[in-house]
Amino acid sequence: MVTAVMANPLIAVVGRPNVGKSTFFNKVAGRRISIVEDIPGVTRDRIYADVGWQGRKLTLIDTGGIDVHSDDIFLRQMRQQAQIAIETADVICFFTDGRTGLTDEDREVANILRRSGKPVLLVVNKIDHISQAERVYEFYELGLGDPIAISAANMMGLGDLLEAVCNLLPAPAEDEAEEGRIMQLAVVGRPNVGKSSLTNRLLGQERSMVSDIAGTTRDAIDTLLTAADGSRYNIIDTAGIRRKSQIEDESLEKYSVLRAIAAIQRCDVALLLIDANDGVTEQDTKIAGIIHDEGKAALIIVNKWDAVEKDTNTMETYRKKVLDALKFMDYVPVLFLSAKTGQRVHTVLEHCDQVWAQWTKRIPTGMLNDVLADATADVQPPSSNGRRLKIYYVTQQSACPPTFIFFVNDEKLMHFAYKRYLENYFRKTFDFTGTPLRFIIREKQREG
């Protein structure tokens, strides 16, 4: 069983649409995590960011605007996501708009928050100058205590708000042990291949919005998990990566795709989802190339396997087709599952552990050179113009991914085919399933 956990106190940022929640979130996080536009409903899911204030670690949750009465499918799901954030939060920052003034929608959101029983801070945003301070007075009507005036866009009053948040939290335990490293998992792929469905299935809750409409997930969404054995993971659900020709330069989706790529860059293991009904597409190949070039451990997950008609060898035939299409990633395990039904989803984290172990593996220099000697004895190094390649020794420079330096007499003699042979020999000997290998060739003259 997998359950969601958060190490830091959770601070939910809620309110009706377009009151500046995401602007505040991004300013405090110090980077553009949530999409900010003057369009109600841009933030659809819960977005998380770890921040620090006066030595205290906090986790902010940005939410979509709460539109109490709308029947729109996205607005209803945004309302549900905000409700989950409210239920899991330790402190709630209720954002209102000082320019617009108090609205009926604010009153209705305030009623929801009162029923939650959680500590609530009333925030009046967009108070850009001290001369506008009188605008906060009407918000006393909500009965949620003294309003805190801020201007998120101009970074005014943010410190006062964070200090008020910390004052509502219990003091951190002084003997709190440092928590172990959390494996970062990025769920990536084309739009509508089941990324959010897989994320929700792993979590055991509706963490991300799921819809048959491509593009439902716009942000890269982080959720921390712990498994029954105590292993901890951060699962990053990402926006679908489309072809460049389908993305307008200034569109919201452009930023979503950039964050999906950034999620690959910061992950340990990338889970590339492929739709079983479509097979490997050109865009799947490009996404796989990003994962490979970034040097990440990976799993290829063929989702919607329940929809495929099968015979005795269907799975192995399909696996061969996938690896033939992604020849440069033939070291990656291929899993077949259905996020919709839950079929084989329980194996995903186990495989993540396995490829992560290979991605972080280090081999002693002595053992490496013994294996190198065997490899060069089995297949002699190539020669050119009467000069043969000599490999003096090899050492591992780093892990994540495993990177090896080969010292040779002439790097031009190290042909691609022989390098590929050595990679396959190393994989046969040391496994390295699921991780790319990096070989660096350096010239070194023998001493004496």
Backbone torsions as a table, in degrees:
resi	resn	phi	psi	omega
1	MET	NA	142.4	178.4
2	VAL	-118.6	132.0	178.1
3	THR	-127.4	150.0	-179.1
4	ALA	-78.7	137.7	175.3
5	VAL	-136.6	153.3	174.1
6	MET	-133.3	128.1	-176.7
7	ALA	-75.3	-35.5	-176.0
8	ASN	-96.6	158.4	171.9
9	PRO	-57.9	140.9	-177.5
10	LEU	-97.6	128.8	-179.9
11	ILE	-117.8	109.6	-178.0
12	ALA	-89.0	131.1	177.2
13	VAL	-105.0	108.6	-173.5
14	VAL	-129.7	167.3	179.0
15	GLY	155.9	176.2	177.5
16	ARG	-69.6	171.0	-176.7
17	PRO	-63.5	146.0	167.9
18	ASN	65.5	38.1	175.7
19	VAL	-105.4	4.4	175.7
20	GLY	98.8	19.8	-178.7
21	LYS	-62.7	-48.2	-177.1
22	SER	-69.0	-32.4	175.5
23	THR	-61.8	-46.8	176.2
24	PHE	-59.4	-47.2	-178.3
25	PHE	-56.7	-47.6	-178.3
26	ASN	-67.2	-39.2	180.0
27	LYS	-63.5	-44.3	-178.8
28	VAL	-71.3	-38.6	179.3
29	ALA	-70.0	-22.0	177.8
30	GLY	82.5	10.8	179.0
31	ARG	-161.0	161.6	-177.2
32	ARG	-82.4	96.7	179.1
33	ILE	-99.9	-54.3	176.5
34	SER	-85.6	147.3	177.5
35	ILE	-75.0	134.9	179.9
36	VAL	-119.7	119.0	174.5
37	GLU	-147.2	157.5	176.5
38	ASP	-81.7	49.2	179.8
39	ILE	-130.0	115.2	177.9
40	PRO	-56.4	137.8	175.8
41	GLY	91.3	9.9	-179.6
42	VAL	-67.1	-44.9	176.4
43	THR	-82.3	117.2	-175.5
44	ARG	-105.0	-37.4	-175.6
45	ASP	-106.7	176.0	170.1
46	ARG	-79.0	129.8	178.8
47	ILE	-116.3	136.1	-176.4
48	TYR	-112.1	147.2	171.3
49	ALA	-150.9	133.3	175.0
50	ASP	-85.4	129.8	-179.3
51	VAL	-133.8	164.0	177.2
52	GLY	-124.5	145.0	176.1
53	TRP	-146.0	115.7	179.2
54	GLN	50.6	46.8	177.1
55	GLY	81.2	-1.0	-179.7
56	ARG	-101.9	131.9	177.7
57	LYS	-92.1	130.9	-179.5
58	LEU	-130.0	155.4	171.5
59	THR	-118.8	114.7	177.5
60	LEU	-84.4	143.8	174.5
61	ILE	-120.8	113.8	173.2
62	ASP	-89.0	138.7	-176.9
63	THR	-127.2	160.8	172.7
64	GLY	-69.7	156.2	179.6
65	GLY	-63.4	140.9	-180.0
66	ILE	-88.9	109.9	174.4
67	ASP	-108.2	103.1	-167.1
68	VAL	-64.2	-35.4	-169.3
69	HIS	-102.8	-11.7	-172.7
70	SER	-67.9	141.9	174.3
71	ASP	-99.2	1.7	178.3
72	ASP	-59.1	135.8	-174.7
73	ILE	-59.4	-41.1	-179.0
74	PHE	-71.0	-42.1	-179.3
75	LEU	-66.1	-35.4	176.3
76	ARG	-65.6	-41.5	179.1
77	GLN	-69.7	-35.5	175.4
78	MET	-61.5	-40.4	177.8
79	ARG	-62.0	-40.1	178.2
80	GLN	-65.2	-42.2	178.5
81	GLN	-62.4	-41.7	178.7
82	ALA	-63.9	-38.5	179.4
83	GLN	-63.4	-39.6	177.5
84	ILE	-63.8	-41.8	178.0
85	ALA	-60.7	-41.5	179.1
86	ILE	-61.8	-43.6	-177.3
87	GLU	-67.0	-31.9	-176.8
88	THR	-93.9	-9.5	-173.2
89	ALA	-76.6	152.1	170.8
90	ASP	-89.6	-35.0	176.6
91	VAL	-138.9	142.7	179.2
92	ILE	-114.2	128.0	172.3
93	CYS	-101.2	109.9	-176.8
94	PHE	-93.2	108.6	-175.4
95	PHE	-90.2	134.7	172.7
96	THR	-128.4	172.7	-174.9
97	ASP	-112.9	112.4	-178.9
98	GLY	-68.6	-24.2	178.2
99	ARG	-74.0	-44.9	-178.0
100	THR	-74.4	-33.4	-175.1
101	GLY	88.4	178.7	-177.4
102	LEU	-68.6	132.2	-178.9
103	THR	-122.0	166.0	175.8
104	ASP	-61.7	-35.0	178.2
105	GLU	-62.9	-38.8	176.3
106	ASP	-60.9	-42.3	-179.2
107	ARG	-62.8	-40.2	-179.3
108	GLU	-69.1	-39.4	176.2
109	VAL	-64.5	-40.4	178.7
110	ALA	-59.3	-38.5	177.7
111	ASN	-63.4	-40.9	177.5
112	ILE	-61.0	-44.2	-176.8
113	LEU	-68.6	-36.6	177.8
114	ARG	-62.3	-38.9	-179.4
115	ARG	-68.7	-21.1	-178.5
116	SER	-69.8	-25.7	-177.7
117	GLY	73.5	8.6	-178.8
118	LYS	-91.1	154.2	173.6
119	PRO	-61.6	130.8	-176.9
120	VAL	-124.5	131.7	171.7
121	LEU	-107.1	125.0	179.6
122	LEU	-87.3	117.9	-175.4
123	VAL	-113.0	124.4	174.5
124	VAL	-104.1	105.0	-175.8
125	ASN	-89.0	167.4	177.2
126	LYS	69.1	28.4	170.0
127	ILE	-93.3	90.5	-167.7
128	ASP	-86.2	-9.2	-178.1
129	HIS	-152.0	151.2	-177.6
130	ILE	-59.8	-26.3	179.6
131	SER	-67.6	-14.8	-179.2
132	GLN	-95.8	6.9	-172.4
133	ALA	-61.7	-29.1	-177.5
134	GLU	-66.2	-14.7	-179.7
135	ARG	-66.1	-18.2	-176.5
136	VAL	-78.0	-17.3	-169.4
137	TYR	-63.5	-37.5	-176.8
138	GLU	-64.9	-19.4	-177.6
139	PHE	-77.2	-10.5	173.6
140	TYR	-60.9	-24.4	179.9
141	GLU	-56.0	-26.4	-177.1
142	LEU	-71.5	-15.5	177.3
143	GLY	68.6	30.9	-179.2
144	LEU	-111.9	24.9	177.9
145	GLY	89.3	-168.7	-176.7
146	ASP	-70.5	125.5	176.4
147	PRO	-67.9	147.5	176.5
148	ILE	-108.1	115.7	-177.9
149	ALA	-85.9	129.9	177.7
150	ILE	-141.3	165.7	165.3
151	SER	-128.9	99.4	-177.4
152	ALA	-61.3	-41.2	-177.5
153	ALA	-62.3	-36.9	-178.6
154	ASN	-98.9	3.9	178.3
155	MET	58.5	40.0	176.6
156	MET	-102.0	128.9	176.2
157	GLY	81.6	4.0	-177.6
158	LEU	-67.1	-37.9	178.6
159	GLY	-62.7	-41.5	178.3
160	ASP	-61.6	-40.9	-180.0
161	LEU	-66.0	-45.3	180.0
162	LEU	-65.0	-35.9	176.7
163	GLU	-64.7	-40.7	178.0
164	ALA	-64.3	-36.9	176.3
165	VAL	-60.3	-50.2	-177.4
166	CYS	-63.0	-32.3	179.5
167	ASN	-67.1	-22.6	178.9
168	LEU	-88.0	-7.9	-177.6
169	LEU	-95.3	148.0	173.0
170	PRO	-66.2	152.7	179.6
171	ALA	-63.4	139.3	178.8
172	PRO	-66.7	146.4	178.2
173	ALA	-66.4	127.8	-177.0
174	GLU	-67.6	-29.2	-177.8
175	ASP	-96.7	18.0	-179.0
176	GLU	-61.2	123.9	-176.4
177	ALA	-74.0	148.3	176.7
178	GLU	-68.2	128.4	-177.5
179	GLU	-78.6	149.9	-178.6
180	GLY	-69.2	171.2	-178.1
181	ARG	-66.5	140.9	-179.7
182	ILE	-104.2	127.0	178.9
183	MET	-71.6	131.7	-179.2
184	GLN	-96.0	119.9	-178.6
185	LEU	-116.6	122.7	177.5
186	ALA	-105.4	123.6	177.6
187	VAL	-96.0	110.9	-171.6
188	VAL	-129.7	162.7	178.3
189	GLY	156.1	-177.4	177.6
190	ARG	-67.4	166.2	175.7
191	PRO	-61.3	143.2	169.7
192	ASN	65.8	32.8	174.5
193	VAL	-99.7	-1.1	175.8
194	GLY	105.2	22.2	-178.0
195	LYS	-63.0	-49.2	-179.4
196	SER	-68.0	-34.4	177.4
197	SER	-63.7	-41.8	177.8
198	LEU	-65.8	-43.6	178.3
199	THR	-57.6	-48.2	-179.2
200	ASN	-63.9	-37.3	180.0
201	ARG	-66.4	-40.9	177.6
202	LEU	-64.9	-38.7	-178.0
203	LEU	-75.9	-28.1	-173.9
204	GLY	77.5	19.9	178.3
205	GLN	-153.4	165.2	178.4
206	GLU	-82.9	74.8	-178.0
207	ARG	-75.1	-42.9	178.8
208	SER	-112.8	150.2	177.8
209	MET	-69.4	138.1	-179.5
210	VAL	-120.7	130.2	179.4
211	SER	-153.7	154.6	174.9
212	ASP	-77.6	0.8	179.4
213	ILE	-88.2	118.6	179.5
214	ALA	-60.3	136.7	177.2
215	GLY	96.9	10.5	-179.0
216	THR	-61.8	-42.7	176.2
217	THR	-86.3	122.7	-179.1
218	ARG	-108.3	-28.4	-177.3
219	ASP	-109.6	159.2	168.8
220	ALA	-80.9	120.1	-169.6
221	ILE	-113.1	123.7	-178.2
222	ASP	-96.4	137.0	170.4
223	THR	-141.2	130.6	179.4
224	LEU	-89.9	140.3	-178.5
225	LEU	-130.9	157.0	166.2
226	THR	-129.9	139.0	179.2
227	ALA	-92.8	172.1	-176.8
228	ALA	-60.3	-29.7	-178.9
229	ASP	-86.9	4.2	179.2
230	GLY	92.6	-7.1	177.1
231	SER	-63.9	143.1	-175.2
232	ARG	-122.5	140.3	-175.2
233	TYR	-136.7	147.8	167.2
234	ASN	-112.7	112.8	-178.4
235	ILE	-95.6	125.3	-178.5
236	ILE	-107.9	106.2	175.4
237	ASP	-85.9	128.0	-171.5
238	THR	-117.7	162.3	173.2
239	ALA	-68.6	150.4	176.7
240	GLY	-65.1	137.4	-178.2
241	ILE	-94.1	112.3	-180.0
242	ARG	-93.1	169.4	172.0
243	ARG	-66.7	147.6	-178.8
244	LYS	-57.4	-34.9	-177.3
245	SER	-65.4	-16.5	-179.0
246	GLN	-96.3	2.0	-174.4
247	ILE	-118.1	122.9	174.7
248	GLU	-74.0	143.5	-174.3
249	ASP	-54.5	-38.2	-175.2
250	GLU	-103.1	11.8	-175.7
251	SER	-75.0	158.2	174.1
252	LEU	-58.6	-35.4	-175.4
253	GLU	-65.9	-28.4	177.2
254	LYS	-56.6	-45.4	-179.6
255	TYR	-68.6	-35.4	178.1
256	SER	-62.6	-42.8	179.6
257	VAL	-65.9	-40.8	177.8
258	LEU	-60.6	-38.5	179.2
259	ARG	-71.3	-32.2	175.9
260	ALA	-64.0	-42.7	177.2
261	ILE	-65.8	-39.9	177.2
262	ALA	-62.8	-33.3	177.5
263	ALA	-63.8	-39.2	175.3
264	ILE	-62.2	-43.0	-177.4
265	GLN	-63.1	-32.3	-176.8
266	ARG	-99.5	0.8	-178.4
267	CYS	-88.5	166.9	170.6
268	ASP	-95.5	-44.6	-179.1
269	VAL	-126.0	127.6	176.7
270	ALA	-100.6	129.5	176.7
271	LEU	-103.1	104.3	-179.1
272	LEU	-90.1	111.8	-180.0
273	LEU	-89.8	134.5	177.2
274	ILE	-124.3	137.5	178.4
275	ASP	-78.0	119.9	-177.6
276	ALA	-59.9	-26.7	-179.0
277	ASN	-75.5	-24.1	-175.1
278	ASP	-101.0	-24.4	-171.5
279	GLY	72.8	-169.5	-179.2
280	VAL	-78.8	118.8	179.3
281	THR	-97.9	171.4	177.2
282	GLU	-58.9	-38.8	-179.6
283	GLN	-70.4	-35.6	173.9
284	ASP	-58.0	-42.0	-179.7
285	THR	-62.8	-40.4	179.8
286	LYS	-66.7	-40.6	178.2
287	ILE	-65.4	-42.1	176.4
288	ALA	-59.2	-38.5	178.6
289	GLY	-62.8	-37.7	176.7
290	ILE	-62.7	-45.4	179.8
291	ILE	-60.3	-46.3	-179.1
292	HIS	-64.2	-46.2	-178.0
293	ASP	-65.2	-30.9	178.5
294	GLU	-79.8	-5.3	175.6
295	GLY	73.3	33.5	-176.4
296	LYS	-97.2	147.1	168.2
297	ALA	-64.8	153.3	-172.6
298	ALA	-151.2	155.8	166.5
299	LEU	-127.9	140.0	170.9
300	ILE	-100.3	120.0	-176.0
301	ILE	-113.5	114.7	176.1
302	VAL	-88.5	104.5	-176.9
303	ASN	-91.6	166.0	-179.4
304	LYS	65.4	31.7	-179.5
305	TRP	-65.2	-22.2	178.8
306	ASP	-66.2	-20.2	-177.4
307	ALA	-89.8	-0.4	-175.9
308	VAL	-98.3	130.4	173.9
309	GLU	-71.1	137.3	-170.3
310	LYS	-126.0	151.8	167.4
311	ASP	-129.9	-161.9	-172.1
312	THR	-60.1	-40.8	-173.0
313	ASN	-112.0	19.6	-174.6
314	THR	-57.5	-46.8	-174.7
315	MET	-65.5	-45.5	-178.2
316	GLU	-69.3	-35.6	176.7
317	THR	-64.1	-42.6	179.9
318	TYR	-66.8	-41.4	178.8
319	ARG	-58.8	-42.9	179.5
320	LYS	-63.7	-40.7	178.4
321	LYS	-63.0	-40.4	179.5
322	VAL	-62.9	-48.4	-177.0
323	LEU	-71.8	-29.1	174.1
324	ASP	-66.2	-38.5	179.9
325	ALA	-73.3	-26.4	-179.2
326	LEU	-118.9	58.8	-174.7
327	LYS	-56.9	-34.8	-178.0
328	PHE	-72.7	-8.5	177.5
329	MET	-123.4	36.2	-177.8
330	ASP	-72.0	-1.9	177.5
331	TYR	-88.1	-3.4	-172.2
332	VAL	-94.3	133.2	175.2
333	PRO	-65.1	145.2	176.7
334	VAL	-111.9	121.1	179.8
335	LEU	-107.4	145.6	178.8
336	PHE	-118.6	122.5	-176.3
337	LEU	-154.1	176.2	173.6
338	SER	-132.3	109.5	176.9
339	ALA	-65.0	-29.5	-178.1
340	LYS	-66.9	-44.7	-177.5
341	THR	-95.2	-16.8	-176.2
342	GLY	90.5	0.9	-178.3
343	GLN	-58.5	120.8	176.4
344	ARG	62.7	8.3	178.7
345	VAL	-62.6	-30.3	-178.1
346	HIS	-63.4	-15.8	-178.6
347	THR	-86.4	-10.4	-171.5
348	VAL	-64.1	-50.9	-177.0
349	LEU	-65.0	-35.1	176.6
350	GLU	-60.8	-44.1	177.9
351	HIS	-68.6	-33.9	175.5
352	CYS	-60.9	-43.1	177.9
353	ASP	-59.9	-40.8	-176.2
354	GLN	-67.7	-46.1	-178.3
355	VAL	-73.3	-30.5	176.2
356	TRP	-64.0	-39.2	178.7
357	ALA	-61.8	-37.6	178.4
358	GLN	-72.9	-37.1	-179.5
359	TRP	-64.2	-32.6	-178.0
360	THR	-97.5	3.2	-172.6
361	LYS	-69.6	142.4	173.5
362	ARG	-124.0	136.4	-178.4
363	ILE	-112.6	130.1	178.1
364	PRO	-58.5	145.6	-176.3
365	THR	-59.1	-41.3	-179.9
366	GLY	-60.1	-44.1	179.4
367	MET	-65.5	-40.1	178.2
368	LEU	-58.1	-44.9	-176.1
369	ASN	-73.9	-27.9	172.7
370	ASP	-64.8	-42.5	179.5
371	VAL	-68.8	-38.0	177.6
372	LEU	-61.2	-40.9	179.1
373	ALA	-62.5	-41.2	177.8
374	ASP	-64.5	-42.1	-177.9
375	ALA	-64.0	-44.1	-178.5
376	THR	-73.1	-24.5	175.1
377	ALA	-73.2	-37.1	179.9
378	ASP	-70.4	-43.9	179.1
379	VAL	-132.2	113.8	-176.3
380	GLN	-64.9	140.4	176.7
381	PRO	-58.3	152.2	-175.9
382	PRO	-72.7	163.1	176.2
383	SER	-131.8	161.3	178.8
384	SER	-150.7	130.4	-179.8
385	ASN	53.7	40.3	177.0
386	GLY	79.8	1.5	-179.2
387	ARG	-113.5	126.6	-176.4
388	ARG	-100.3	144.5	175.1
389	LEU	-65.6	131.4	173.3
390	LYS	-118.6	127.3	176.6
391	ILE	-106.4	110.8	-175.1
392	TYR	-73.8	-47.9	176.3
393	TYR	-167.7	169.2	-180.0
394	VAL	-133.8	146.2	176.5
395	THR	-142.4	151.9	178.3
396	GLN	-87.1	121.0	-179.8
397	GLN	-78.7	-41.1	-175.3
398	SER	-162.6	173.7	172.4
399	ALA	-114.6	-179.7	174.7
400	CYS	60.8	58.0	0.9
401	PRO	-87.5	166.1	175.7
402	PRO	-57.0	124.3	-175.6
403	THR	-126.1	128.6	-173.6
404	PHE	-122.7	141.6	176.3
405	ILE	-108.6	123.3	176.4
406	PHE	-103.8	124.0	177.3
407	PHE	-96.7	121.4	-171.4
408	VAL	-131.4	170.3	178.7
409	ASN	-79.5	-31.0	-178.5
410	ASP	-154.5	110.8	-174.9
411	GLU	-65.3	-22.7	179.1
412	LYS	-67.5	-22.0	-179.6
413	LEU	-80.8	-11.6	178.8
414	MET	-80.9	89.8	-179.2
415	HIS	-70.7	155.1	179.4
416	PHE	-56.9	-41.7	-176.5
417	ALA	-63.1	-38.2	-179.9
418	TYR	-73.7	-36.2	175.5
419	LYS	-61.4	-41.1	178.2
420	ARG	-64.4	-39.0	176.9
421	TYR	-60.4	-45.4	179.6
422	LEU	-63.3	-39.3	178.2
423	GLU	-61.6	-46.2	179.4
424	ASN	-63.7	-35.8	179.1
425	TYR	-66.9	-42.3	177.9
426	PHE	-63.4	-40.5	179.5
427	ARG	-65.6	-40.3	179.6
428	LYS	-63.1	-35.9	-176.0
429	THR	-84.1	-44.7	-171.2
430	PHE	-107.9	-1.3	-179.9
431	ASP	84.4	-87.1	-178.2
432	PHE	57.1	31.0	176.2
433	THR	-63.6	131.6	173.1
434	GLY	86.9	-2.2	-179.4
435	THR	-125.2	140.1	170.6
436	PRO	-70.1	158.8	174.1
437	LEU	-117.5	146.1	177.7
438	ARG	-116.3	124.6	177.3
439	PHE	-112.5	124.2	176.8
440	ILE	-109.9	127.1	-177.1
441	ILE	-106.2	125.7	179.7
442	ARG	-130.2	141.0	177.4
443	GLU	-81.6	140.7	178.1
444	LYS	-149.8	123.0	177.2
445	GLN	-83.0	141.7	176.6
446	ARG	-63.4	138.0	178.5
447	GLU	-75.9	143.7	-179.1
448	GLY	78.6	NA	NA
